[in-house]
Amino acid sequence: MQVIGLAPAFVATDVIAARSTHQSVSEWAQRVVRRHVRRTSGLHRRLASEQAVVAAAALDRLPSEVVQKIVAAFKAGDDIYSPDRALLHAFVERALDTMDFMESLPLSDRRIRRIERLSWSDAEQMSADWHAALARVRTISKDVMAGVRKISEFPDGSFFAELTTAAALKTEGDQMGHCVGGYWSRVEGGDTRIVSLRDADGHPHVTIELSRPAEVHVEGRGNLRLMAHLKAGMNQVVASVDWYAAQIRGKQNRVPVPKYAEKVRQWMRDASIPSREEGFAHKAGDASMSIYAVPRDRGFFLTEDVKEAFSVGSEIALAQLETGNATPRTLVRSMHIHEIARNVADDDAVAAFVNAVADSFLKSLRSAHENGTSNILRKVAEGGMEEFVRNCFDGRLLGADPMEGITDFLLSMDEKADVSSIDHVLASVPGGQPLTARIHTVPALGLALLNLGRAAGKEERVLNALEPKLRRVVDAVNREQGVYHVIRSSAAGVRKNDLVQAFFACGLGQNYAFAAAQLPSVVRMRVKEMLVEAKRARVAGLNANVALNLLGDGYEARLTALLREAAGQDSLVIGPQPQKQVALARAAPSPLVKSYPMPRR
């Protein structure tokens, strides 16, 4: 399943991750939520037109040549998906509930200490169980107004109240079906206030968490306030805000119903309470200045000068890449260096930095290859160099492609590699020759790069390097007709149909088709001979049951499945193939003809 148009979804995942004040939880959420969104088919819809494909690709700011390949794949019948806005919105609401649950856990909790082992689905289930338990114990308390202090009232009798005791928070949580009851330590510490919108009878309908702006000291500017916790990258500064709305929740952590949501907005306007919450976003009047935070040692280098931040940040980033403590992806996701680069006016300086990152990443790839790292393509994907380039060059005109050197290295590595072949025993009979499969691994990193759109314009170079290797495979199939032959790619992302098309693209289509057509009949004769040998062996008292069972009727499907299990599901198996069952249309019984049982004598 190919999914495009993920950029808006990933913005939402950043909002989800930012819900936590603990770095380990936030980094975990950013990683697993992105993976969950990308892989969960239930969040995506199939694109039905070429225009929809182009529009979705535009959200990811993909290069034109990549968009052309995606459109070509769509026209060829491939299914292309994009996140569904309504489904994604519903997921974000659930995810924020899950993060609220994770945030309520103490750092000493076993689930937080082992958070790296926790999947997002597991976290969702734990959150659902927690909220269901809260809902089961929800009762109408006689002391619903205990620990409640009114701060604003509407003509209809509804009012906003601040909750001032642990018991009041617990009552709020029980009534609303969420975990605000666990927030007392924050409230007691003075950094959080909990405000409840209640009807005239005192029953809650919306819970609001107010947080103090984070305060940081910037050299030359003194203490500055931020309407969020300080994070790497760009931070918005506010001067006159004492509190901002960090969370606004209806019952069961849902979005408040419209009649209560409007009262919340009115109260926030009257009380000058800003917020970044979706649906309630309200900026402070003086939120115009930004400061830039660059992670350094165990703290941050802070400055309002973006040029200075970029100079320090790029130096630290390159040093971390050189020592192997970072990848281009971590520079984006943890260091947020792209937020600083986007605000730098000097295009040449940004281009020089991105090219330096590309050179450093290429150096790490060369080192990994020399040390015997097998899956270089996976290292490229996990490194996130393309993501880094896309984020740093957002809105800028590209000069030379920073990925060019990496692509050339991968292609040259592929050109130097040769076909490797190993024998795999499928079945054996005591005293006889075994039935084997020759597994050929073809260096097809260039083919994988073409499929990914990373080698546009280099098709001829890829095919020229691939042709002699595929020719050796065809010669081996022609020469050794009594065995199965399996062809697999050295790189992930190359399917068996890609390998067949590569034979034809290299001018070897007729040779391959002839060899593949001749081989199955020879293997079938060999299987028949082995069945006879196995029966003789069993008559002689030898154990040949395994061979008899394996090579009996339907052996084509069994052996093909075994080979794909051994060589990979995308491998191309040349040998007797299982016959496809043809479903015959069943004729409808004629209403004029009836069937009667034979009479008994």
C-alpha positions as CSV (number, residue, x, y, z in Angstrom):
1,M,0.0,0.0,0.0
2,Q,1.5,3.3,-1.1
3,V,0.5,6.3,1.0
4,I,1.1,9.9,0.1
5,G,0.0,13.2,1.5
6,L,1.3,12.4,4.9
7,A,2.7,15.8,5.7
8,P,-0.5,17.2,7.4
9,A,-0.8,14.0,9.4
10,F,2.8,14.3,10.6
11,V,2.0,17.8,11.8
12,A,-0.8,16.4,13.9
13,T,1.6,13.7,15.3
14,D,3.9,16.5,16.5
15,V,1.0,18.1,18.3
16,I,0.3,14.7,19.9
17,A,3.9,14.2,21.0
18,A,4.1,17.8,22.4
19,R,1.3,16.9,24.8
20,S,3.8,15.3,27.1
21,T,6.2,17.3,29.3
22,H,8.6,14.4,29.6
23,Q,11.2,14.1,26.8
24,S,11.3,10.3,26.7
25,V,7.5,10.1,26.4
26,S,7.4,12.8,23.8
27,E,10.1,11.2,21.6
28,W,8.5,7.8,21.9
29,A,5.1,9.2,20.9
30,Q,6.5,11.1,17.9
31,R,8.2,7.9,16.6
32,V,5.4,5.3,17.2
33,V,2.5,7.6,16.2
34,R,4.1,8.4,12.9
35,R,4.6,4.7,12.3
36,H,1.0,3.9,13.4
37,V,-0.5,6.6,11.0
38,R,1.6,5.4,8.1
39,R,0.8,1.7,8.5
40,T,-2.9,1.8,9.6
41,S,-5.0,1.3,6.5
42,G,-8.1,2.3,8.4
43,L,-6.9,5.9,8.5
44,H,-6.5,6.2,4.7
45,R,-8.8,6.4,1.7
46,R,-8.0,5.2,-1.8
47,L,-7.5,8.0,-4.2
48,A,-9.9,7.8,-7.2
49,S,-8.5,10.2,-9.7
50,E,-5.2,11.5,-11.1
51,Q,-6.0,15.0,-9.8
52,A,-6.4,13.6,-6.3
53,V,-3.1,11.9,-6.6
54,V,-1.3,15.0,-7.7
55,A,-3.0,17.1,-5.0
56,A,-2.0,14.6,-2.3
57,A,1.6,14.5,-3.5
58,A,1.8,18.3,-3.4
59,L,1.1,18.1,0.3
60,D,4.4,16.2,0.7
61,R,6.3,18.7,-1.6
62,L,7.6,15.8,-3.6
63,P,9.9,16.5,-6.6
64,S,8.1,16.6,-9.9
65,E,9.8,13.4,-11.2
66,V,8.6,11.5,-8.1
67,V,5.1,12.8,-8.6
68,Q,5.2,11.6,-12.3
69,K,6.2,8.1,-11.2
70,I,3.4,8.0,-8.6
71,V,0.9,9.1,-11.3
72,A,2.2,6.5,-13.7
73,A,1.8,3.8,-11.1
74,F,-1.7,5.0,-10.4
75,K,-2.5,4.8,-14.2
76,A,-1.0,1.3,-14.3
77,G,-3.5,0.2,-11.7
78,D,-1.6,0.5,-8.4
79,D,-3.7,1.6,-5.4
80,I,-2.6,5.0,-4.0
81,Y,-3.9,6.1,-0.6
82,S,-3.9,9.3,1.4
83,P,-5.0,10.0,4.9
84,D,-8.7,10.7,5.3
85,R,-9.3,14.0,7.0
86,A,-12.2,13.0,9.1
87,L,-10.7,9.7,10.2
88,L,-7.4,11.4,11.0
89,H,-9.2,14.0,13.0
90,A,-11.0,11.3,15.0
91,F,-7.6,9.5,15.5
92,V,-5.9,12.7,16.8
93,E,-8.7,13.2,19.4
94,R,-8.2,9.6,20.6
95,A,-4.5,10.0,20.5
96,L,-4.6,13.1,22.7
97,D,-6.7,11.1,25.2
98,T,-4.0,8.4,25.1
99,M,-1.3,11.0,25.7
100,D,-3.2,12.4,28.7
101,F,-3.3,8.9,30.2
102,M,0.5,8.5,29.5
103,E,1.1,11.9,31.1
104,S,-0.8,10.9,34.2
105,L,1.6,8.0,34.9
106,P,4.5,8.8,37.2
107,L,8.0,8.4,35.8
108,S,8.6,5.5,38.2
109,D,5.8,3.5,36.6
110,R,7.0,0.4,34.9
111,R,5.2,1.3,31.6
112,I,7.2,4.6,31.4
113,R,10.5,3.0,32.4
114,R,10.0,0.4,29.6
115,I,8.4,2.8,27.2
116,E,10.7,1.8,24.3
117,R,9.0,-1.6,24.3
118,L,5.5,-0.1,24.1
119,S,3.6,0.1,20.8
120,W,1.0,2.7,20.2
121,S,-1.8,0.1,20.0
122,D,-0.8,-1.1,23.4
123,A,-0.9,2.4,24.8
124,E,-4.3,3.0,23.2
125,Q,-5.7,-0.1,24.8
126,M,-4.3,0.8,28.3
127,S,-5.8,4.3,27.9
128,A,-9.2,2.8,26.9
129,D,-9.2,0.5,29.8
130,W,-8.4,3.3,32.2
131,H,-11.1,5.6,30.9
132,A,-13.6,2.7,30.9
133,A,-12.8,2.1,34.5
134,L,-13.4,5.8,35.3
135,A,-16.7,5.6,33.5
136,R,-17.9,2.6,35.5
137,V,-17.3,4.3,38.8
138,R,-18.8,7.6,37.7
139,T,-21.5,8.6,40.1
140,I,-23.4,11.8,41.0
141,S,-21.6,13.0,44.1
142,K,-23.4,14.8,46.8
143,D,-20.3,16.9,47.4
144,V,-20.1,18.0,43.8
145,M,-19.4,21.6,44.8
146,A,-16.8,20.8,47.5
147,G,-13.5,22.4,46.7
148,V,-15.0,24.5,43.9
149,R,-14.5,28.3,43.6
150,K,-16.6,30.3,41.1
151,I,-14.6,32.6,38.9
152,S,-17.1,33.6,36.2
153,E,-20.9,33.2,35.7
154,F,-23.4,33.4,32.8
155,P,-26.9,34.7,32.9
156,D,-28.4,31.2,32.5
157,G,-26.7,30.1,35.8
158,S,-23.9,28.1,34.2
159,F,-20.4,29.1,35.5
160,F,-16.7,28.6,35.4
161,A,-15.1,27.4,38.6
162,E,-11.6,26.6,39.7
163,L,-11.0,23.3,41.5
164,T,-8.9,23.8,44.6
165,T,-8.7,20.4,46.3
166,A,-7.6,16.9,45.4
167,A,-11.2,15.7,46.2
168,A,-12.6,18.2,43.8
169,L,-10.3,16.9,41.0
170,K,-11.3,13.4,41.7
171,T,-15.0,14.3,41.6
172,E,-14.4,16.1,38.3
173,G,-12.6,13.1,36.9
174,D,-15.4,10.7,38.0
175,Q,-18.1,12.9,36.6
176,M,-16.3,13.6,33.3
177,G,-14.8,10.2,32.7
178,H,-11.2,11.3,32.3
179,C,-8.0,11.3,34.4
180,V,-7.8,14.9,35.8
181,G,-8.0,13.3,39.2
182,G,-4.3,12.5,38.9
183,Y,-3.3,16.1,38.4
184,W,-3.4,17.2,42.0
185,S,0.4,17.2,42.4
186,R,0.7,19.7,39.5
187,V,-2.0,21.9,41.0
188,E,-0.5,21.7,44.5
189,G,2.9,22.7,43.0
190,G,1.3,25.9,41.6
191,D,2.2,25.3,37.9
192,T,-1.3,24.1,36.9
193,R,-4.9,25.3,37.5
194,I,-8.0,23.2,36.7
195,V,-11.1,25.1,35.6
196,S,-14.5,23.5,35.2
197,L,-17.5,24.7,33.1
198,R,-20.6,23.7,35.0
199,D,-24.3,24.0,34.5
200,A,-26.6,25.8,37.0
201,D,-26.9,22.6,39.1
202,G,-23.1,22.4,39.4
203,H,-22.5,19.4,37.1
204,P,-19.4,19.7,35.0
205,H,-19.4,19.7,31.1
206,V,-15.9,21.0,30.2
207,T,-12.6,20.7,32.0
208,I,-9.7,23.1,31.2
209,E,-6.1,22.8,32.2
210,L,-4.4,26.1,32.6
211,S,-0.6,26.1,32.6
212,R,1.9,28.8,33.5
213,P,4.0,30.0,30.5
214,A,7.5,28.5,30.7
215,E,10.1,31.1,31.6
216,V,13.6,31.1,30.1
217,H,16.6,33.4,30.4
218,V,18.1,34.7,27.2
219,E,21.4,36.6,27.3
220,G,20.8,40.2,26.6
221,R,17.0,39.9,26.9
222,G,16.5,38.7,30.4
223,N,13.7,36.3,31.4
224,L,11.2,35.6,28.7
225,R,7.9,33.7,28.8
226,L,6.9,31.0,26.3
227,M,3.3,29.7,25.7
228,A,4.5,26.1,25.9
229,H,7.4,24.2,27.3
230,L,10.8,25.1,25.8
231,K,11.7,22.9,22.9
232,A,14.4,22.6,20.3
233,G,13.9,24.9,17.3
234,M,11.6,28.0,17.2
235,N,9.6,29.0,20.3
236,Q,7.0,31.7,20.5
237,V,7.5,34.4,23.2
238,V,4.6,36.1,25.1
239,A,5.1,38.9,27.6
240,S,1.9,39.6,29.5
241,V,0.3,36.1,29.7
242,D,0.1,34.5,33.1
243,W,-1.8,31.4,32.1
244,Y,-2.6,29.6,28.9
245,A,-5.1,26.8,28.2
246,A,-3.0,23.6,27.7
247,Q,-6.0,21.2,27.4
248,I,-9.7,21.7,26.9
249,R,-11.8,18.5,27.3
250,G,-15.4,17.5,27.2
251,K,-16.8,14.3,28.7
252,Q,-14.8,11.1,28.1
253,N,-12.0,13.4,26.9
254,R,-14.0,14.3,23.8
255,V,-14.2,17.7,22.1
256,P,-16.8,19.8,24.1
257,V,-20.2,19.9,22.5
258,P,-20.9,23.2,20.6
259,K,-23.0,25.0,23.1
260,Y,-20.4,24.5,25.8
261,A,-17.5,25.1,23.5
262,E,-18.8,28.5,22.6
263,K,-19.0,29.5,26.3
264,V,-15.3,28.4,26.7
265,R,-14.3,30.6,23.8
266,Q,-16.2,33.5,25.2
267,W,-14.6,33.1,28.6
268,M,-11.1,32.8,27.1
269,R,-11.6,36.0,25.1
270,D,-12.9,37.9,28.2
271,A,-10.1,36.5,30.5
272,S,-7.4,36.9,27.8
273,I,-6.5,33.2,28.0
274,P,-4.6,32.1,24.9
275,S,-4.4,28.5,23.7
276,R,-3.0,26.4,20.9
277,E,-5.8,23.7,21.3
278,E,-7.4,22.8,18.0
279,G,-10.8,24.5,17.7
280,F,-9.9,26.9,20.5
281,A,-6.7,28.4,19.1
282,H,-6.3,31.9,20.5
283,K,-3.0,33.9,20.4
284,A,-1.8,36.3,23.0
285,G,-1.8,39.9,21.7
286,D,2.0,40.2,22.1
287,A,3.0,36.8,20.7
288,S,5.2,38.2,17.9
289,M,8.7,37.5,19.0
290,S,10.5,34.2,18.6
291,I,13.5,32.7,20.3
292,Y,15.6,29.8,18.9
293,A,16.7,26.9,21.1
294,V,19.7,24.7,20.1
295,P,20.3,21.6,22.2
296,R,23.8,21.9,23.6
297,D,25.4,19.7,26.3
298,R,22.5,19.1,28.7
299,G,20.7,22.3,28.1
300,F,19.9,24.8,25.3
301,F,21.7,27.6,23.6
302,L,19.1,30.4,23.4
303,T,19.0,33.4,21.1
304,E,16.6,35.6,19.3
305,D,19.0,36.0,16.4
306,V,18.2,33.3,13.9
307,K,21.5,33.7,12.1
308,E,23.4,33.1,15.3
309,A,21.2,30.1,16.1
310,F,21.8,28.6,12.7
311,S,25.5,29.1,13.0
312,V,25.7,27.3,16.4
313,G,23.1,24.7,15.5
314,S,24.7,23.7,12.2
315,E,28.1,23.4,13.9
316,I,26.7,21.1,16.7
317,A,24.7,19.1,14.1
318,L,27.7,18.4,11.9
319,A,29.8,17.4,15.0
320,Q,27.1,14.9,16.1
321,L,26.9,13.4,12.6
322,E,30.7,13.1,12.5
323,T,30.7,11.1,15.8
324,G,27.8,9.0,14.8
325,N,25.5,10.3,17.6
326,A,22.9,11.6,15.1
327,T,21.3,11.0,11.7
328,P,19.8,13.6,9.4
329,R,16.4,12.4,10.7
330,T,17.2,13.1,14.3
331,L,18.4,16.5,13.3
332,V,14.9,17.2,12.2
333,R,12.9,15.3,14.8
334,S,14.9,16.0,18.0
335,M,17.0,19.0,17.2
336,H,14.4,20.7,15.0
337,I,17.2,22.3,13.1
338,H,14.9,22.7,10.1
339,E,12.7,25.2,12.0
340,I,15.8,27.4,12.3
341,A,17.0,26.9,8.7
342,R,13.6,27.9,7.3
343,N,13.9,31.3,8.9
344,V,17.5,32.0,7.6
345,A,17.5,34.5,4.8
346,D,20.8,33.3,3.3
347,D,19.9,30.5,0.8
348,D,23.6,29.8,0.1
349,A,24.3,29.2,3.8
350,V,21.4,26.8,4.1
351,A,22.5,25.0,0.9
352,A,26.1,24.7,2.2
353,F,24.9,23.2,5.5
354,V,22.6,20.7,3.8
355,N,25.4,19.6,1.4
356,A,27.7,19.2,4.4
357,V,25.1,17.0,6.1
358,A,24.8,15.0,2.9
359,D,28.6,14.6,2.7
360,S,28.8,13.4,6.3
361,F,25.9,11.0,5.8
362,L,27.6,9.6,2.7
363,K,30.8,9.1,4.7
364,S,28.9,7.0,7.3
365,L,27.4,4.9,4.4
366,R,30.8,4.2,3.0
367,S,32.1,3.2,6.5
368,A,29.1,0.9,7.0
369,H,29.7,-0.7,3.7
370,E,33.4,-1.3,4.4
371,N,32.5,-2.8,7.8
372,G,30.2,-5.3,6.2
373,T,26.7,-3.7,6.9
374,S,24.5,-5.6,4.5
375,N,21.3,-3.6,4.1
376,I,22.6,-0.2,3.0
377,L,19.3,0.8,1.5
378,R,17.6,0.4,4.9
379,K,20.3,2.5,6.5
380,V,19.6,5.2,3.9
381,A,15.8,5.0,4.7
382,E,16.3,5.1,8.4
383,G,18.8,7.9,8.1
384,G,16.1,10.2,6.7
385,M,18.3,12.3,4.5
386,E,15.5,13.0,2.0
387,E,13.3,14.1,4.9
388,F,16.0,16.4,6.1
389,V,16.5,18.0,2.7
390,R,12.8,18.4,2.2
391,N,12.3,20.1,5.5
392,C,15.3,22.4,5.3
393,F,14.7,23.5,1.7
394,D,10.9,24.1,2.3
395,G,9.9,26.9,0.0
396,R,13.4,27.4,-1.4
397,L,14.8,26.8,-4.9
398,L,17.1,23.9,-5.0
399,G,20.4,24.2,-6.8
400,A,22.5,20.9,-7.0
401,D,20.7,17.9,-5.5
402,P,22.3,17.0,-2.2
403,M,21.2,13.4,-2.7
404,E,23.2,13.1,-5.9
405,G,26.4,11.9,-4.3
406,I,24.5,9.3,-2.1
407,T,22.7,7.9,-5.2
408,D,25.9,7.7,-7.1
409,F,27.6,5.8,-4.2
410,L,24.7,3.3,-4.0
411,L,24.7,2.7,-7.7
412,S,28.5,2.3,-7.8
413,M,28.3,-0.2,-4.9
414,D,25.6,-2.1,-6.9
415,E,27.7,-2.1,-10.0
416,K,30.7,-3.7,-8.3
417,A,28.6,-6.5,-6.7
418,D,28.1,-9.8,-8.5
419,V,25.4,-12.5,-8.5
420,S,25.7,-15.0,-5.6
421,S,24.2,-18.5,-5.9
422,I,23.6,-21.1,-3.2
423,D,21.9,-24.5,-3.3
424,H,18.9,-25.3,-1.0
425,V,17.8,-28.9,-0.5
426,L,14.0,-29.3,-0.9
427,A,13.6,-33.1,-0.6
428,S,15.8,-36.2,-0.4
429,V,15.4,-39.9,-0.7
430,P,17.7,-42.3,1.2
431,G,20.4,-43.4,-1.3
432,G,19.3,-41.0,-4.0
433,Q,20.1,-37.6,-5.3
434,P,18.2,-34.7,-3.6
435,L,15.8,-32.3,-5.3
436,T,17.5,-28.9,-4.9
437,A,16.8,-25.2,-5.7
438,R,19.5,-22.9,-6.9
439,I,18.9,-19.5,-5.2
440,H,20.4,-16.6,-7.1
441,T,20.8,-13.2,-5.3
442,V,21.0,-10.4,-7.9
443,P,22.5,-7.0,-7.0
444,A,19.4,-4.9,-7.6
445,L,20.0,-1.9,-5.4
446,G,19.7,0.3,-8.5
447,L,16.4,-1.3,-9.4
448,A,15.1,-0.6,-5.9
449,L,16.3,3.0,-6.2
450,L,14.4,3.4,-9.5
451,N,11.2,2.0,-7.8
452,L,11.6,4.6,-5.0
453,G,12.1,7.4,-7.5
454,R,15.6,8.1,-6.2
455,A,17.5,7.4,-9.5
456,A,15.5,9.4,-12.0
457,G,17.5,9.9,-15.2
458,K,19.8,7.0,-14.4
459,E,17.8,4.2,-15.9
460,E,20.3,3.4,-18.6
461,R,23.1,3.2,-16.0
462,V,21.1,0.9,-13.8
463,L,20.1,-1.4,-16.7
464,N,23.7,-1.5,-18.1
465,A,25.0,-2.7,-14.8
466,L,22.2,-5.2,-14.4
467,E,22.3,-6.8,-17.8
468,P,25.4,-9.0,-17.4
469,K,24.2,-10.3,-14.0
470,L,20.8,-11.2,-15.3
471,R,22.4,-12.9,-18.3
472,R,24.5,-15.1,-16.0
473,V,21.3,-16.1,-14.2
474,V,19.5,-17.0,-17.5
475,D,22.6,-19.1,-18.6
476,A,22.5,-20.9,-15.2
477,V,18.8,-21.7,-15.7
478,N,19.4,-23.1,-19.2
479,R,22.4,-25.1,-18.1
480,E,20.9,-26.6,-14.9
481,Q,17.4,-27.8,-15.9
482,G,16.8,-30.5,-13.2
483,V,16.5,-28.1,-10.3
484,Y,14.3,-25.2,-9.2
485,H,15.8,-21.8,-9.8
486,V,14.9,-18.8,-7.5
487,I,15.8,-15.2,-8.3
488,R,15.8,-12.7,-5.5
489,S,16.9,-9.1,-5.2
490,S,19.7,-8.0,-2.9
491,A,17.6,-5.0,-1.8
492,A,14.2,-4.7,-0.3
493,G,11.4,-3.1,-2.4
494,V,11.9,-5.1,-5.6
495,R,9.1,-7.5,-6.4
496,K,9.1,-10.6,-8.6
497,N,7.3,-8.7,-11.3
498,D,10.0,-6.1,-11.2
499,L,12.6,-8.8,-11.8
500,V,10.7,-10.2,-14.8
501,Q,10.4,-6.7,-16.3
502,A,14.1,-6.2,-15.7
503,F,14.9,-9.2,-18.0
504,F,12.8,-7.6,-20.8
505,A,14.3,-4.1,-20.2
506,C,17.8,-5.6,-20.5
507,G,17.0,-7.3,-23.8
508,L,16.9,-10.8,-22.2
509,G,13.1,-11.3,-22.2
510,Q,13.1,-14.0,-24.8
511,N,16.0,-15.8,-23.2
512,Y,14.3,-15.7,-19.8
513,A,10.9,-16.8,-21.2
514,F,12.5,-19.8,-23.1
515,A,14.5,-21.0,-20.1
516,A,11.5,-20.6,-17.7
517,A,9.2,-22.5,-20.1
518,Q,11.6,-25.4,-20.5
519,L,12.6,-26.0,-16.9
520,P,9.3,-27.1,-15.3
521,S,8.8,-30.2,-17.4
522,V,12.4,-31.4,-16.5
523,V,11.7,-30.8,-12.8
524,R,8.4,-32.7,-13.0
525,M,10.2,-35.7,-14.5
526,R,12.8,-35.5,-11.7
527,V,10.0,-35.5,-9.1
528,K,8.4,-38.6,-10.7
529,E,11.7,-40.4,-10.5
530,M,12.1,-39.4,-6.8
531,L,8.6,-40.7,-6.0
532,V,9.6,-44.1,-7.5
533,E,12.9,-44.1,-5.6
534,A,11.0,-43.2,-2.4
535,K,8.5,-46.1,-2.8
536,R,11.4,-48.5,-3.3
537,A,13.2,-47.2,-0.3
538,R,10.1,-47.7,1.9
539,V,9.7,-51.3,0.6
540,A,13.4,-51.8,1.6
541,G,12.5,-50.6,5.2
542,L,14.0,-47.1,4.8
543,N,12.2,-44.0,6.0
544,A,11.0,-42.1,2.9
545,N,7.7,-40.8,4.3
546,V,8.9,-37.2,4.3
547,A,9.8,-37.2,0.6
548,L,6.5,-39.1,-0.3
549,N,4.4,-36.6,1.6
550,L,6.3,-33.6,0.2
551,L,6.3,-34.7,-3.4
552,G,2.8,-36.1,-3.5
553,D,-0.1,-34.4,-5.3
554,G,0.0,-30.6,-5.0
555,Y,3.8,-30.6,-4.5
556,E,4.0,-27.5,-6.8
557,A,2.2,-25.3,-4.2
558,R,4.1,-26.7,-1.2
559,L,7.6,-26.4,-2.8
560,T,6.9,-22.9,-4.1
561,A,5.7,-21.8,-0.6
562,L,8.8,-23.3,1.0
563,L,11.1,-21.5,-1.4
564,R,9.4,-18.2,-0.9
565,E,9.7,-18.7,2.8
566,A,13.4,-19.4,2.5
567,A,14.2,-16.7,-0.1
568,G,11.6,-14.1,0.5
569,Q,8.0,-13.6,-0.6
570,D,9.1,-11.2,-3.4
571,S,11.5,-13.8,-4.9
572,L,10.8,-15.2,-8.4
573,V,10.5,-19.0,-8.4
574,I,11.1,-20.8,-11.7
575,G,9.8,-24.3,-11.6
576,P,6.5,-26.2,-11.7
577,Q,3.9,-23.7,-10.5
578,P,0.6,-24.6,-8.8
579,Q,-2.3,-24.7,-11.2
580,K,-4.8,-22.0,-10.7
581,Q,-8.3,-23.3,-10.0
582,V,-10.9,-22.2,-12.5
583,A,-14.2,-21.5,-10.9
584,L,-16.9,-22.9,-13.2
585,A,-20.2,-21.0,-13.3
586,R,-22.9,-23.2,-11.8
587,A,-26.0,-23.3,-14.0
588,A,-29.2,-22.2,-12.3
589,P,-31.7,-25.0,-12.0
590,S,-34.6,-24.8,-14.4
591,P,-37.9,-24.0,-12.6
592,L,-39.7,-26.4,-15.1
593,V,-37.6,-29.5,-14.2
594,K,-38.2,-31.2,-10.9
595,S,-36.3,-34.2,-9.3
596,Y,-38.2,-37.0,-7.6
597,P,-36.8,-39.9,-5.5
598,M,-36.9,-43.4,-6.9
599,P,-39.9,-45.4,-5.6
600,R,-39.2,-48.1,-3.1
601,R,-40.0,-51.7,-4.0
